[in-house]
Amino acid sequence: MSADPKPVASPLALARPEILDLKPYEHASWEPELERLHANELPWRSSGDVTAAGLNRYPEPQPRALVERLSSLYGVSPPEVLVGRGSDEAIDLVTRAFCHAGADSVIVCPPTFGMYAVAARIQGAEVVRVPLDAGRGFAVDERAVLEQSARRAGARPVKLVYVCSPNNPTGNLVEEPALLRLAEALAGRALLVVDEAYIEFSGAPSMARHVASCPYLVVVRTLSKAHGLAGARCGTLIAAPEIVALLRKIIPPYALTQPTIETVLAALEPDRLEAARRRVTLIRAERERLREALSACAGVVRVYPSVANFLLVEFQDASAAFARARAAGLLVRDVRAQPGLGRHLRITVGTPEQNARLVAALAHGSA
């Protein structure tokens, strides 16, 4: 008979004590069955207000209907859900709650999304870089991550390890077993924050289903990409209820606007979700057509495999390729400043017409 698993301390043991002790701002109570004379709001709507609830009223903090709808979408319980203004706010909140300025560190795995390092620097945390292994398809270097987290156990301890999967800008999925090994090895020392902004395009299951059994795992999701709601700014942090409760102390009381709440609730209706799934299928098919077409262009050195809605492409002359795309009226992402990507551009999968125009511009320029 196997021994009982070793108990793991609460992840709140890693949080800043002053945040644990913080008395949060007390927003006006939410009792929609009563007429509101308690929040110093104007009693009349402004002209042109077409929202259901009225823009003259403060929105519901952490709207219950939205939290429940998102928990259902992501297959987790409502207490494991925190809703905010895109993934960026989730990254900022967890960094501020767990990192002391000038005392703690975070690990990032470049080339990757830049907001992890930006949020850390804003908070005054040290940024420790553990590069992805390009020779293994930009895999996470698990050994190096754990070595760096152990090495800083005294001065400037690592509190957060950020992993993007699928990774931006490389497009590869970080395998679930590797993420689970990291979460288990880091338990008690650091949170593993997995950013799944592009997971819908991969067809892979989300790590969110492991949050209940992995208290040191945090998963970040967004409606910006697959659901086409980048302008609405709605992201979700999924974590142990105690982490969510802690972050609710520091999130602004009315983080989501009323138009965003109503727009997102409508977008999460079954027919709209089915339409989003169809669009994801189209993007995946178009991604493969674009990959094949770009691979045939003479100036292209390599098109990396991708399970996201973009492709990382290495060019013989990335400056010229960037200019040719602009001349065709198309803007692609210059990622040459990132480590190891000195000749690379990141290209979002567009409509068939946009993709064809891009390929034609690149093929013409390389002829």
C-alpha positions in Angstrom: 0.0 0.0 0.0 1.4 3.4 -1.0 2.1 6.0 1.5 -0.2 9.0 1.8 0.9 12.0 -0.3 2.9 14.5 1.6 0.7 17.5 2.6 1.5 20.7 0.7 1.3 24.0 2.4 -1.2 26.6 1.2 0.0 28.6 -1.8 -0.9 31.7 0.3 2.3 31.0 2.2 4.1 32.5 -0.8 1.9 35.7 -1.0 3.0 39.0 0.3 1.9 39.3 4.0 0.7 42.9 3.5 -1.7 41.6 0.8 -2.9 38.8 3.1 -3.6 41.4 5.7 -5.1 44.0 3.4 -8.6 45.1 4.0 -10.0 45.6 0.5 -12.0 48.5 -0.7 -15.7 48.2 0.2 -17.6 48.9 -2.9 -21.3 49.8 -2.9 -23.3 46.7 -2.0 -24.9 44.8 -4.9 -28.6 44.3 -4.2 -30.3 44.6 -7.6 -33.8 44.0 -6.1 -33.6 47.4 -4.4 -33.6 50.9 -5.9 -30.1 52.4 -5.7 -29.6 55.5 -3.6 -26.3 54.4 -2.0 -23.6 54.8 -4.7 -23.9 58.5 -5.7 -25.0 57.6 -9.2 -27.1 59.7 -11.5 -30.7 58.4 -11.5 -31.1 58.9 -15.3 -29.5 57.2 -18.2 -27.4 59.2 -20.6 -28.6 59.7 -24.2 -27.5 56.9 -26.5 -27.2 54.3 -23.7 -28.4 51.0 -25.1 -27.2 48.7 -22.4 -29.7 46.5 -20.5 -28.5 47.6 -17.1 -27.8 51.3 -17.7 -24.4 53.0 -17.8 -25.5 55.4 -15.1 -25.1 52.5 -12.7 -21.9 50.9 -11.5 -21.6 47.4 -12.9 -21.7 44.3 -10.7 -18.2 43.5 -9.3 -17.2 40.0 -10.5 -20.6 39.5 -12.1 -22.1 36.2 -10.9 -23.7 35.3 -14.2 -20.5 35.8 -16.0 -18.4 33.9 -13.5 -20.8 31.0 -13.7 -20.8 31.0 -17.5 -17.0 31.1 -17.7 -16.6 28.4 -15.1 -18.9 26.2 -17.2 -16.9 27.1 -20.4 -13.6 26.2 -18.8 -14.9 23.2 -16.8 -14.0 24.5 -13.3 -16.0 25.7 -10.3 -17.0 29.3 -9.8 -14.8 29.9 -6.8 -11.8 29.0 -9.0 -12.6 31.9 -11.4 -11.5 35.5 -11.4 -12.6 37.7 -14.3 -10.6 40.7 -15.4 -9.6 43.0 -18.2 -7.8 40.4 -20.4 -4.9 38.2 -19.6 -2.8 41.2 -18.9 -4.7 42.1 -15.7 -4.4 38.5 -14.5 -0.7 38.6 -15.0 -0.4 41.9 -13.2 -2.5 40.8 -10.3 -0.7 37.6 -9.6 2.7 39.3 -9.9 1.7 42.1 -7.4 0.2 39.7 -4.9 3.1 37.3 -4.7 6.2 39.4 -5.5 7.8 41.8 -3.0 9.5 44.7 -4.8 13.3 44.3 -4.7 13.1 41.0 -2.9 11.5 38.3 -5.2 12.0 36.9 -8.7 10.0 35.5 -11.6 11.1 33.0 -14.2 10.2 33.6 -17.9 11.1 31.3 -20.8 12.1 33.4 -23.8 11.3 33.9 -26.6 7.8 34.4 -25.1 5.1 36.9 -24.4 6.6 40.1 -23.1 4.0 41.1 -20.5 5.4 38.6 -17.9 8.7 40.5 -17.7 7.0 43.9 -17.9 4.7 43.1 -15.0 7.6 41.8 -12.9 9.7 44.9 -13.6 6.8 47.2 -12.7 6.5 45.4 -9.4 10.2 45.6 -8.8 10.8 41.8 -9.1 13.9 40.3 -10.7 13.3 38.7 -14.1 15.2 35.4 -14.5 15.4 34.1 -18.0 15.5 30.4 -18.8 15.4 30.1 -22.6 13.3 27.6 -24.4 15.2 24.8 -26.1 15.1 25.7 -29.8 16.7 22.4 -30.7 13.7 20.5 -29.2 11.0 22.6 -30.8 11.2 25.4 -28.2 10.5 23.0 -25.4 10.7 24.2 -21.8 14.0 23.4 -20.2 12.5 21.8 -17.0 15.9 21.1 -15.4 17.1 24.6 -15.8 13.8 26.1 -14.5 14.1 23.9 -11.4 17.8 24.7 -10.9 17.2 28.4 -11.1 14.2 28.3 -8.7 16.3 26.3 -6.2 19.4 28.5 -6.6 17.4 31.5 -5.6 15.7 29.9 -2.6 17.5 32.3 -0.3 18.1 35.8 -1.8 15.4 36.9 -4.2 13.5 33.6 -4.3 11.5 32.7 -7.3 7.8 33.1 -6.6 6.3 32.7 -10.1 7.2 30.6 -13.2 5.5 31.8 -16.4 4.9 29.4 -19.2 3.0 30.2 -22.3 1.3 27.2 -24.1 0.9 27.4 -27.0 3.8 29.8 -26.8 3.8 33.2 -28.3 5.7 33.8 -30.7 6.9 30.2 -31.5 3.4 28.6 -31.8 4.4 25.3 -30.0 2.4 23.5 -27.3 4.2 22.7 -24.1 3.4 19.1 -23.4 1.0 18.5 -20.4 3.3 16.0 -18.7 6.1 18.6 -18.6 3.7 21.2 -17.1 2.5 18.7 -14.5 6.0 17.8 -13.5 6.9 21.4 -13.1 3.8 22.1 -11.0 4.6 19.2 -8.7 8.3 20.1 -8.4 7.6 23.8 -7.7 4.8 23.1 -5.1 5.6 24.8 -1.9 8.2 27.1 -3.6 6.6 28.9 -6.5 3.4 29.1 -8.5 3.4 27.8 -12.1 1.4 30.2 -14.2 0.3 28.7 -17.5 -0.9 31.2 -20.1 -3.3 29.5 -22.5 -4.3 32.4 -24.7 -4.2 30.3 -27.8 -5.2 26.9 -26.5 -8.4 26.7 -28.5 -6.4 26.6 -31.8 -4.4 23.6 -30.6 -7.2 21.2 -30.0 -5.4 20.2 -26.7 -7.2 20.1 -23.4 -6.6 22.9 -20.9 -4.5 22.6 -17.8 -7.4 24.2 -15.9 -8.8 20.7 -15.1 -5.8 20.1 -12.9 -6.2 23.2 -10.7 -8.3 21.5 -8.1 -5.6 18.9 -7.5 -2.6 21.3 -8.1 -2.9 24.2 -5.7 0.3 25.8 -7.0 -1.0 25.9 -10.6 -2.6 29.0 -12.1 -4.1 29.0 -15.5 -4.8 32.2 -17.6 -7.4 32.1 -20.3 -8.8 34.9 -22.6 -11.7 35.5 -24.9 -9.6 37.8 -27.1 -8.4 35.2 -29.6 -10.6 32.3 -30.5 -13.8 34.2 -29.4 -12.9 37.3 -31.3 -13.4 39.6 -28.3 -10.0 41.4 -28.1 -11.7 44.8 -28.0 -14.0 43.7 -25.1 -11.0 43.0 -22.8 -12.1 39.9 -20.8 -9.8 37.4 -19.4 -10.0 34.7 -16.8 -7.6 33.6 -14.1 -8.3 30.0 -12.9 -6.7 29.0 -9.6 -7.4 27.5 -6.2 -10.2 29.4 -4.5 -7.9 30.8 -1.9 -5.7 32.4 -4.6 -8.8 33.8 -6.3 -10.1 35.2 -3.0 -6.7 36.9 -2.4 -6.6 38.5 -5.9 -10.1 39.8 -5.4 -8.7 42.0 -2.7 -6.6 43.9 -5.1 -8.5 43.9 -8.4 -10.3 47.2 -9.0 -13.9 47.0 -7.7 -15.5 47.6 -11.1 -12.9 46.0 -13.4 -15.3 45.1 -16.1 -17.6 47.7 -17.8 -21.3 47.0 -18.3 -21.0 46.9 -22.1 -18.2 44.3 -21.7 -20.3 42.2 -19.3 -23.3 42.2 -21.6 -21.2 41.6 -24.8 -19.4 38.6 -23.2 -22.6 37.0 -21.8 -24.1 37.2 -25.3 -21.0 35.7 -26.8 -21.2 32.8 -24.5 -24.6 31.7 -25.6 -24.6 28.2 -27.2 -25.1 29.4 -30.8 -22.3 31.9 -30.5 -20.0 29.3 -29.0 -20.7 27.0 -31.8 -19.9 29.8 -34.3 -16.6 30.4 -32.5 -15.7 26.7 -32.8 -16.4 26.8 -36.5 -14.1 29.8 -36.9 -11.4 28.1 -35.0 -11.7 25.1 -37.4 -11.4 27.5 -40.4 -8.3 29.2 -38.9 -6.6 25.8 -38.3 -7.2 24.8 -41.9 -6.1 28.1 -43.3 -3.0 28.0 -41.0 -1.9 24.8 -42.8 -2.5 26.3 -46.2 -0.6 29.4 -45.3 2.3 27.3 -43.9 2.6 25.3 -47.1 2.5 28.4 -49.3 5.0 30.3 -47.2 7.4 27.3 -47.2 7.4 27.5 -51.0 8.6 31.1 -51.1 12.2 31.5 -52.1 13.1 34.0 -49.4 11.8 31.8 -46.6 14.3 29.7 -44.6 11.8 28.0 -42.3 8.2 28.0 -41.2 7.9 26.6 -37.7 5.2 24.2 -36.8 2.4 26.0 -35.0 -0.8 25.0 -33.1 -1.8 28.6 -32.5 -3.4 31.1 -34.9 0.0 32.4 -36.1 3.2 31.2 -37.7 6.8 32.0 -36.8 8.8 32.4 -40.1 12.5 32.7 -40.6 13.6 34.7 -43.6 16.8 35.2 -45.5 16.1 39.0 -45.2 13.4 39.7 -42.6 13.6 43.5 -43.2 12.8 43.1 -46.9 10.0 40.6 -46.1 8.5 43.1 -43.5 8.6 45.9 -46.1 7.0 43.8 -48.8 4.1 42.9 -46.5 3.6 46.6 -45.6 3.7 47.5 -49.3 0.8 44.9 -49.8 -1.1 46.7 -47.1 -0.4 44.1 -44.4 1.2 44.4 -41.0 3.1 41.5 -39.6 4.9 41.3 -36.2 8.6 42.0 -36.1 10.0 39.7 -33.4 13.7 40.1 -34.3 14.5 41.6 -30.9 13.7 38.4 -29.1 16.5 36.0 -28.3 17.3 33.7 -31.1 14.8 35.2 -33.5 17.1 37.7 -35.4 15.7 36.8 -38.8 12.1 36.0 -37.9 8.6 37.5 -38.3 5.4 36.4 -36.7 2.5 36.2 -39.0 -1.1 36.0 -37.8 -3.4 33.7 -39.9 -5.8 36.0 -41.7 -8.6 35.6 -44.1 -7.9 33.5 -47.3 -7.7 36.8 -49.3 -5.2 38.3 -46.8 -3.1 35.2 -46.7 -3.0 34.9 -50.5 -2.0 38.6 -50.8 0.8 38.2 -48.3 2.1 35.1 -50.1 2.0 36.8 -53.4 3.9 39.8 -52.0 6.6 37.7 -50.5 6.9 35.4 -53.5 7.1 38.4 -55.9 9.8 40.0 -53.8 11.9 36.9 -53.7 11.7 36.1 -57.4 
